[in-house]
Amino acid sequence: MCINAVFQLTSECTSLTVTLVITVRKFLSLLISIFYFGNAFTMLHWVGAVLVFGGSAVFADLHNLLRRNTSSIEKKTRHKHKTH
């Protein structure tokens, strides 16, 4: 089942996107395992979490996406105030 989803993702996305998705999935599996078995979540785990999700944010270009959405909302708000 999981491998079929990976094959489908591979056919629709770039290899970098597939690698990113698989890496994040593995990281989430690790977190679930740590919490389920009650193991410690050390400082190195936190560093890894920041690297994984920070890299994901950089790849997804979240900063520009958020900036575009914020400016779009501001324009709508200004337009609404001008018309009323």
N, C-alpha and C positions, 0 to 999 in steps of 0.2 A: 504494500500500500504506500509506504513512504517513498520507496524508490520510484514508483510511478509519478508521484508528485515532483520529484527531482527531475525526472525525464521531461515532464511537461514544462517545468520551469526552465530547463535548459533549452527547450525548443522556442520559448517565447522571450527569453531575457539574455543579456550578455553573460559571458562566463564570470566576469567580476561580480555581477549581481548575484549569480547562483552561489559563488563562493562566499559572499557576504551573508546570504540567507542561511546557508548551511553552518557557517561559523556561529552566527547568533543562535541558531537552533541548538547547536552543541553546547554553547554556553548556558542557555536556559536549562538544558538537561542536567548540566553540572550543578546549577543552583538548586534545582529540585532534588537532586540526589543528596546534596549537602544538607539541606533542610530536612529531608525525609529520614536520613540516617543519623541526624543530630550531630554531624561533624562541625568543627570550628570553621568559621569564615574569617580567615586571617587577613592581614594587611596586604599580602600579595594577591589574595583573591580580589580585594577592592581595586588594586592597581590594574589587574586583568579586566575587571568589569569596566573601569573607566576607559581603558584602551579599546575594548570591544565596542562599547556604545559610542565612544568618542569617534572612533574610526567609522562607525556606521553613520553617525551624524555628518561627518565630513564628506563621506561618499555620497550621501543623499543630498548634500548641499542644503541642509536645513536652515542655515543662517540666511541665505538668499531667499529661500522659500518663505520663511517667516517675515522677512523684510518686505517682500512683495505683497504678502497678505495684509500686513499692517498698513502699508501705504494705500492699498486698495480700500481698506476699511475707512481710513482717514479721508480719502477722496469722497467716498459715499456719504460720510458724516458731514463733510463740508458742503457737499452738494445739497443734502437734505436741509441744512440750516439756511442756505441761501434761498431755497425755493419757498420756505415758510415764512 
